[in-house]
Amino acid sequence: MGRSAASDGKKPTPGDVIAVPFGKRGYALVHVLEVSRRDSGVIGVLPHFSTKVRFDAEVTPSSYLRHPHWGRHLAVQLTGVGWGAWKVVGQRALPTSLKIDKSKMTGSSPTCVAMENILEALHKAKQVDPKYRWYGSPRMFSPKIRAHVVDKIDQSMKFFKQKKLLNKAGLDSYARDGVHEGFVLDSDVLTAKGTTFLNEIVSFDADYEDHLEEYWNEYRPA
């Protein structure tokens, strides 16, 4: 069983390999290169995306992690690493020539931004369907504001349903469970038109929920 990097009260340690979930699509793996005092650190995105959703129940073979292919990081970023939704699934040695130049990093990214950056690196490496997009999940935010995030995503889902922008999977999921802490808003719950619309507005407004009707009038897909 993988252990949560945060729920057990322990920070990840350098060398940990952490599974980062992307809804029902699967999970990415990142390599912890450095841990700071503020529950953030430097991670390297590994060139792998697993379609096994139950990452918390998977034991990653150490021989697989030692494969030479895994010595290459697709991208390196300074980000939050102490999140309960990210689970430690293994360990691998740090690169012997590791040099971290923080002067080229703008600062520690929030978890959601980190996940977008991870997905972008995987897209460029052709590890993930290029049409797949991840927009957010309450679980990726601090427990103090998760209820607020649930409300905001629910606001969006009501709008998407009204405009017929949810596909069958999205409609079924929303009708059955609504929006909860583990809910994931991604392209797998939207129609092609819904994905096109949301891609357009999140490119310039990360806090779009209160302006959806306005943006719909301006950016409605043909």
Residue, then its C-alpha position, 0 to 999 in steps of 0.5 A: m500500500g502506498r502511504s500518503a505524504a501528508s495524512d501520516g504526518k510525515k513529509p516526503t523525503p528526497g528520493d521518494v517517488i510519488a503518485v499524483p492522481f488525475g481522476k479516472r484517467g490514471y496517475a503520474l509519477v514524480h520524483v522528490l528531489e528536495v524538501s523545504r521547511r514549508d511543506s514544499g520542495v523540488i520535484g522531477v516529473l518522471p516519463h510515465f503515466s499509469t492508467k491504473v486508477r488504484f495507485d494507492a494499492e499498487v506496489t511499484p517494483s523497485s527494479y522498474l524504478r531503477h530502469p535507466h529510462w527513469g533517470r530522465h526528468l521531463a521537467v523540474q519544478l518547485t512546488g507543494v509536496g506534502w499533500g494527502a492526495w499524493k501518495v509515496v509508492g517507492q524510492r529511487a536514488l537521486p541523480t548523481s549530477l543533480k543541480i537545482d537552480k532555484s534562481k530559474m524558478t518563480g517560486s513554490s507553485p500551488t498544488c493545482v498549478a503544479m498538476e497543470n505543469i506535470l500534465e503539460a510535461l507529460h503531454k509534450a512527452k506524448q505520455v498522455d492523450p493530448k486532448y485530456r485536460w485537468y481543471g481542478s479537484p477540492r482534494m488538491f486544496s487546503p482542508k480549510i478552503r475545500a468546502h469553498v472549492v466544492d461550492k465553486i465547482d458545483q456552481s460550474m457543474k450546474f452551469f455546464k449541465q444547463k448549457k448541455l456541456l456535460n457528457k454522459a459520464g459527467l451527467d451520471s457522476y453529477a446526478r449520483d454523487g454531486v460535487h464532493e472533496g474527491f470530485v475531479l473536474d476534467s475533460d472526461v466529464l465534458t463534451a467536446k464543446g465544453t472542453t473547448f469552452l473551458n480551455e479558452i477561459v482558463s487560459f486567462d482566468a483561473d477564477y472563472e466561476d462567477h463569470l461563466e455566463e458572461y464568458w459564454n456569451e463571448y466565447r461560446p464555441a461554434 
